[in-house]
Amino acid sequence: MTIPRMVILLVALAAVGIAVVALRLDQMTTSRRIQAMEFRRDDLQRQVWTQELEIARLRAPGAVRDRARVFGLDVDSDGADRRSRR
């Protein structure tokens, strides 16, 4: 093998090595971003579940009756407003 061919081969191998390192760095960066987005998605899902539980709690008949009393409505045990029956 001649010296010019060896130089070309070394340059080509160095270029391939640099390309591999650059691709690996890009892959690591992308993996880190994906992981951060997955953590964010999990946090948002947890917030959705918490809000759904809060909605269910507030829509429960006992909670609705209690809130109606707070607002001064006279509510029967079946949930009907006594003033609307008059």
C-alpha positions in Angstrom: 0.0 0.0 0.0 1.4 3.4 -1.0 1.6 6.4 1.4 -1.1 8.4 -0.4 -3.5 5.5 -0.2 -2.7 5.1 3.6 -3.4 8.8 4.1 -6.7 8.6 2.3 -7.6 5.5 4.3 -6.7 7.2 7.6 -8.7 10.3 6.6 -11.7 8.2 5.7 -11.5 6.2 8.9 -11.2 9.5 10.9 -14.2 10.9 9.1 -16.2 7.7 9.8 -15.2 7.9 13.5 -16.2 11.5 13.8 -19.5 10.8 12.1 -20.2 7.9 14.5 -19.4 10.1 17.5 -21.7 12.9 16.1 -24.5 10.4 15.6 -24.1 9.0 19.1 -24.2 12.4 20.6 -27.3 13.2 18.7 -28.9 10.0 19.8 -28.1 10.7 23.4 -29.6 14.2 23.2 -32.7 12.9 21.5 -33.1 10.1 24.2 -32.7 12.7 26.9 -35.5 14.8 25.4 -37.8 11.8 24.9 -37.2 10.9 28.6 -38.0 14.4 29.7 -41.2 14.4 27.6 -42.2 11.0 29.1 -41.8 12.4 32.6 -43.8 15.4 31.7 -46.6 13.2 30.2 -46.6 11.1 33.4 -47.0 14.3 35.5 -49.8 15.6 33.3 -51.6 12.2 33.4 -51.3 12.3 37.2 -52.8 15.8 37.2 -55.7 14.6 35.0 -56.4 11.7 37.3 -56.4 14.1 40.3 -58.8 16.5 38.6 -61.1 13.6 37.6 -61.2 12.4 41.2 -62.0 16.0 42.4 -64.8 16.2 39.8 -66.2 12.9 41.0 -66.0 14.0 44.6 -67.8 17.3 43.9 -70.5 15.6 41.8 -71.3 13.2 44.6 -74.9 13.7 45.9 -73.7 14.4 49.4 -71.2 17.0 48.2 -73.8 18.7 46.0 -76.3 18.8 48.9 -73.6 20.3 51.2 -72.7 23.0 48.7 -76.4 23.8 48.2 -76.7 24.3 52.0 -73.7 26.6 51.9 -75.5 28.7 49.3 -78.6 28.8 51.5 -80.8 26.4 49.5 -83.2 24.3 51.5 -82.7 20.8 50.0 -84.6 17.6 50.7 -82.9 14.3 51.2 -83.9 13.4 47.6 -82.0 16.5 46.3 -85.1 18.6 45.4 -85.2 22.3 46.4 -88.1 22.8 48.7 -88.8 26.3 47.4 -89.4 24.9 43.9 -92.2 22.7 45.2 -94.2 25.6 46.5 
